[in-house]
Amino acid sequence: MLSARQLVDIVQGALDVRISSQLARTVLKDEGLTRKKARRSPGLGWTRKPPPPLPKKRSSASGDRAPKRPRKAVAAAAVQEESPGTQGAPAVSQPQLSAEQRAVVEECREVMGLAAGESVSDRWLKDEANLLAKLRFFVLVNRLLAARGARLFDLLPVCCKVKSHFVTLDTSCMYGVAKDAGLLRDDCRGSDFQVHADAHWASLLGHLRLRPKGGRFTGTIETDGVAVCIHYLQPCRHHDDDRGGRSRSRRVGQCCERPSQEDITGSRVLAVNLGRTNIAYVVELLDDGRLRVYRLTRAGYYRESGILGAARRAQHWLKGVRRATQALSLVSSKGAGLEAFLVFVRVHLETSGQLWAEMLKHRWAQERLRLHGGKKRALALFLEGLVWAGEARGDRRPVLIAYGAAGFASGGKGELSVPTTRMYRAFTHRFLRLVYLVDEFRTTRVHHEDDSVLESVHKRKKGKVETSRRREQGGGVVGDGVDDIGAAASGAD
């Protein structure tokens, strides 16, 4: 019985005569070969590496040695001598497919209508005459995957996401809409409308007050009926360097190299570590030697941005189409069965009217716009709180951000996702020239003062075991796990 992984490799290899590397490794394992004792061949896949040929001595009266041949030439000659089809029995036996694997390959080629020796090329794939053959092949793959309990895929593109989308409108689209609505005279041509396009857009949108400094309106907008995105062309911004000149412009998200000692001394240094439980764990070393911690938790972000409230309102609004959503959840467009696909099409046609009537209401577009603003506002308020905390105690020095350059997934199995990329862009947008990436290698393992290795300490508190890293000194463990930046930063994970 073939596994799902082997089946996929066989199906991929069915389009050509060559065997994929995964299948080759499987066959080599069955044949008792290893990767170290095998090499790639231009034939079916892997063959045993032939022994190096013995050097041939040439008799010469003068006693001159035979000229040395290059290694590549010797290897090519050895392969040519021991390849099949030469005189004598070949010394190398190529691994063959099993009967079950060969049956799958032949069935795939027969379904696609491939003749003997014919392979699939880019030209064959682009030919519209082969669309039906490709569809038959996908049906066969889906049936084989279903027989082995693997995940299936859609045979045809089906639009199952019912919601309003953004459309792009330019000056030509506005001219056509105004022409159909009877707002223009019959003798008004498109070229005449283009001449006064700026005046028409200004009267329609009133976007002149939103235009950035030095920006130019491109004549293109995107809208979903509630929100609108206006496109402007803005010149690159330049920043003055320390010598009074103009440095090269820097995009948002591109951080500086390393701060100087003067920048560190004259700034408030904030160490930022990111995680999924604590989205941002910020530590500041005060002048009196104490550490102050600022944190933005995942629960706080979901609450402040309005994500939880939007989910509750969406469940309330979907009560009117609950029967339609339940009917759609019982069918699927994935699979190779014609009857199951026809059932999905019938249910989709019966319920699409109710779903579109509900999802095209303005409250859904307004909720998406409100949620977009709430996410940006939650991060902006947290970053402004870092600045206000210093100003409240009279410290008006610029803020210098030491941003942890660690990469991790934004979510896990059974977890709510966190805005890792959005948080990084928010920091670089708020503190554009004062964000520095810091390598986090062994920062939670080594103490920041004497580079001593932190030991794991387990404490039982109210029936739960808590683990923290602490410094070992003089045969004992010292520190409470909060007085050092390394241990404090580990709380973000």
N, C-alpha and C positions, 0 to 999 in steps of 0.2 A: 504494500500500500504506500503510495507516494504522499509526502507531506505537501502542505500548501506552498511552501517555499520552493520545493523541487518542481512542483507543477508550474509555477510562474516561470521558472528558469527554462523548463522544457518548452512552454508556449512561446517564450521569447526566442528560443533557439529554433523553433519550428519555421520561422521566417527565413532562415538561412541554414546552410549545411553545417556551419561551425557550432561547436558546443560552447555554452556559456561557462564562465569560470566556476560558478557554484556547482553546476552539474559535473564539471570536470573534477572538482575536488571530491565530489561524492563517488564518482567512478574510480578515482585513484584510491580512495579509501577502501573500496570493495576489492580492488586489485592488489592491495597491499603495498601501494606506493606512497611516498611522502613528497612534500613540496621540495625538500632538499635534494631528493634523488630523481627529480623529474624536471623537465624543461618544456617551454612552450614550443610547439611546432606549428607550421602553417597548415597542417592537416586537420584532423578532428579535434585536437586539443593538447593533450600532454603525452609525452613519450619518455621512456627511460633515456637518461643521458648516456651516450656511447662512451666507452673508454677512450682516452686520448691515444692517437696512433703512435706507434713506435717510430722513432727517427730512422730513416733509411740511410745507410751508408753507401757512398758511391766510391767504387774502386778507382783509384787514380795512381798513375805511375809516379807523378810528381809529389804525391802525398798531400795535395790540397784538400781542405775540408769542403764538405758540401755546403752550399749557401743556405742560410737559414730562411725558412718560410715564415711569413707573418702568422700570428695566432689565428686571426680571422680566416685566413686562407686555409689553414690546416683544419679548422672546425668545419668550414664549408665543404671541404673535400671529404671529410669523414661522414657528414650527413649525406652527401651525394652517393658515397660508396655504400652506405647502409640503408638507403631509402628503398621502399618497395618498388619493384619493377626492374631492378638490376639483376644481373646474373647471380645465381646462388640464393640460398634462403636468407631472408632478412633477419638481422640480429635483434631487431626491435619489434615488439608486439604492441600495436595501438589498442587502447581500451575501447570497447564497443558498448553501445547502448543495450540495455536489457530489452526483453520482448515487450514489456509493458510501456517502457519509455518510447521505443520505436513505434508502437501502436498509436500513442498520443501524437507523435510528430507526424505520422502519415495521415492521421485523421484531420489534423489542423491544415495540412497542405491540401488535402482533398476538399475540405470545406471551402477554402479560398480559391480553389480551381487552379492551383499551380501545377505546371507540367514538370516532368522530370528534369532536374537540373536548373529550373527557373527559381530565382530568388526575388525578394521584394527590394526594390530600390526606391530612391526618392521620387523618381519620375513615376513609378507605379503607384505610390501613395498619393501623388497629386492628381492622378488621372481620375476624373469624375466617373468614368465607366466602372471603376472598381469600388464604388461606394457600397454596393450591395454585398460584395465579397467581404469587405471589411466589417460590415454589420453582421454577417453570418459568423465571422470569426469571433467577434465580441460576444455573440450569443453563446457560442461554444465555450469560450473562456468562462463566462458567467455560470454556465451549467457545471463545468468541472470544478469551479471554486465552491459552488453550492453543495456539491457532493462531498466535499471535504470540510465543510463548515467554515470556510473563510469568508471575509467581507466581500460583498458584491458592489458593483458600480452601476451607474446609469448608462443605458445604451444610447439614449438620445438626450440632448439638453432640454430640461424641463424647468420652467420658471415656477418655483414653489415659494419664493419669498414675496409675499404680498405686502407692499408698502409703496408710498409715494417716493419717487426719486427726483434728484435734481436734473434739470434740463439746462442746456446752454443756449443763450439767446445773444445774437449779435445785431448789428445794424440792419442786415438784410432780413433777419427774422422779424424785427420790429416794423420794417417797411411792409412786409407781407401781412402782418397782423393788422396794422393800421389801414391797409388797403382793403382787406376783407371786411373790416368793421365800418367802412364808409367814412373814415375820418379824413381821408385825402381826396383830392379831386381826381377825376378820371384821367386828366392829362398830366398828372404828376408821375414822373419817371423815377427810376431808382437812382440814376446819377444825380438828379436834382435833390433827392432826399439825402444822399450822402454828403452833399455840400453843407447842409445845415444839420448834420447828425448830432453835433455837440449840443446845439440848442434844443433839439428834440429830446435827447437823453436827460438834459438838465431839467426840462419841464416835466419829464415823466418820473424821474427818481429824486431829483433834488440832491444829488450826490456831491455837489461842489463843496459842501461843508465837511464832508468826510475825506476829501482828497488829501493825501499826505503832502508834506512840504517837498516841493520839487517833483511831485508825481504827475503822471499823465494818464488820463483815462483811456483804456484800450478799446472801448466800445463793445465790451463783452461782459455779460453777467451770467450767473448761475442761480437758479431759484427753484424751489419746490412748491411755490404758492404761498409760503409763509415767511421763510428766511430767504435772504438774498446775499450773494457773494459778488462783490464788485471788483473787477480786475484793474489794477493800476500798475504802471511801470514807474519804478522808483530808482533813482541813481544810487550807486554804491556809497555807503557811508565810510568816511575816513576818520581815524582817531589820531590825536596829537600824541607824539611820543615824548619821552623825557627831554629830548634835545630841542624841542620846540618845532620840529618839523612835522610832516604828515606821513604817518606810517601806512602800510598797506592795509586795505580794508579786510575785515575778518568776519566771517559768517557766524550766525548764532550756532553754538554747539562746538565750535573749534576753539579749544582752550589754549592758554599760554603754556610755555614750557615749565620753568621753575621760577618762583618768586625770589627776589633778592632779600638780603638780610634787612635792608632798610624797609622794604615793603612789609616784612613780617613784624618788625618792631613797631611800625606806625599803623598797624591795622588790627582789627579784631579777627583772630584766626578761629574759624569754625570747622571742625572735622565732621564730615558727613559720611555716614555709612548707610547703605540701602538694604532692605530686606523685604520679605513678604508679610511678616507679622507687623513689624514697624517699617512703614514705607520709607521714612527718613528718620534716622537716629543721629541727632546733631549734638556734639559735645564741644563746650567752650571752656577754656582754662582762664579763670578770672585772675585778677591781679593779686588777690590774697592767697592764691594757691588752690582754691576750691574749684570743683568741676560743676558746671551747670549743663543740664541735659534738656534738650528740646526734642520732641518726638511727634511724628504724625503717624498714627496707627491706621491699619486698614479699616477697622470699624469706624474710626472717626472720619476718614476720607469718604467712605460710602454714605455716612450720615450727612456730612456737611455738603457734599456735592449733590445730594438729592437722588442718588441712585436707588436707594431703598424705597423712597416715596414714589418714584416713577414706576417701580415694579408693582407696588400695591395698586396704583391707579390703573395700570395696564390690566391687571387681573380683574379689576372691577369693570372696566370697559369691555372686556372680552366675554362677559357673562351672556350677552345677547347672541353671540355666535358660538356658544359652547358646543352645541350639537354638531355644528360644521367642523370645528376643530377636532372633536372626538372622532368623527367619521374619517377625517383625513389621517388621524394617527393610527388607524387600523389597516391602512393600505400603504403600499410603497411602490415607487417607480423603479426601484432597483430589482434586478432579476432578469431571467431569461424566459420566463413563462408568458406566453401570449395572453392567456386568460387572466392572469394576475395583473398584467399591464392594462388590459382593457377595463378591468374593475377599477384600477386607479384612475384611468382617464374619465370613466363615468362619474366617480365620486368627485373628482376634481372639477368637472364641468358643473355638477350640481351645487357645489359649495362655493365656487369662485365668485359668484354674484354677491352672496352675502358677505364674504370676506372683503372683497374690494369695496363694497358700500360702506363697511365699517372702517377699513384702514385708510380710505381716502378722506376721512373727516379731518378738519384742520387741527383738532386737538392732538392728534398723533404727531403732526409736524411741529406743532407748538411745544410738545413735550420733548422732542428731540433737540429743538433749539434751546429750551430751558436746561436740559441736561448737559448740553455742550458748554453753556455758560457756567453752569454749576461746577463742573470739573475744573475749569480754568480758575474760577473764583476760589475754590477750596485750596488749590496749590498757591495761588497768589497771596491769600491771607496768611498762610503758614510762613511764606518767605518774608512777608512784611512784618510778621510777628518777630522774626529774628532780628530785624533792624530796630523795631520798637523796643525790644528788650534792652538793647544797649542804650538807646536814647533815654529810657526811663531812669536809668541810674547815672545819667550824665556822660556817657561814653558815646561820642559822636564820630569816632574814627571810622574809616571805611571798613567794610566787611570783606575779609579774604576767605574764600571757600577752599578747603582741602577735600576734594571730592574723591571718594573711593572708586577706583577703576576696576571694579569687579563686575563680571557679567554673569547673569543668572536668568532663568526662565521667569516670566512674569506671573506664572501660575502653575499649579500642580494638580494632581488628581484629587478631586473633591475639595479644591480650594477656590476661593474667589481671586480673580486676577487683580494685579496691582499695576499702576501706571509707571513702569520703569523708564521707558523712553520719554514719556510726557514730563516726568519729574526732572530728568536730566535737562531737557529743553527749557523747563521753567527756571532752573537755576542759572543756566547760561544766558537766558534772556533777562533775568533780573540783575544778576551780577556779571555783566558781559565780560569785562576785562579782569575780573578778580576770581575766576574759577580755575583751579589747577587740579589736574588728575594725579592721584597718588596711588602707587602700586601697593596692593594689599597682601602681598606675599608674606605669610607668617606673621601678620599683624595681630591675629588673635591667638597666636601660639607663643610669641616672644614678648616679654615685658619691654615697654618703651623706654625705660630709664637705663637698665643695666644689661639688656638683651638676654636675661635669664629665661629659661623655658618655663612656661606656666604649667602647673600640674592640675589635673582634673580632681575636683572635690565634690563628693556626693553628700547631700544633706536630706534627711527625711523630715518633712514638714507637713503636718496634718494628713498623713497617709500617702503623701506624694514625695517622690524623689526629685530633688532639684540638683542640677549639675552646673558648676561654674569652674572657671579656671583661675588659679591663684598662684602666686609666686612662692617658691620653696627656698628658704634661706636658713642656713645653720641647722639643718635637720628638721625644720618645722615649716609649716605653711603660714605665710604672713599675708596681710592685705585682705580686704573684704570684697574684692572683685569689682568695686566701683571706683576706687581711688586711682586706678590706672586707666589710661585711654584704651589700651588693648582690650582689657576686660569689659570696659564700658561699651566699646564698639561692637563687641561680640553679642550684645543684647539685641542688635538689629536683626540677627538671623533667627 
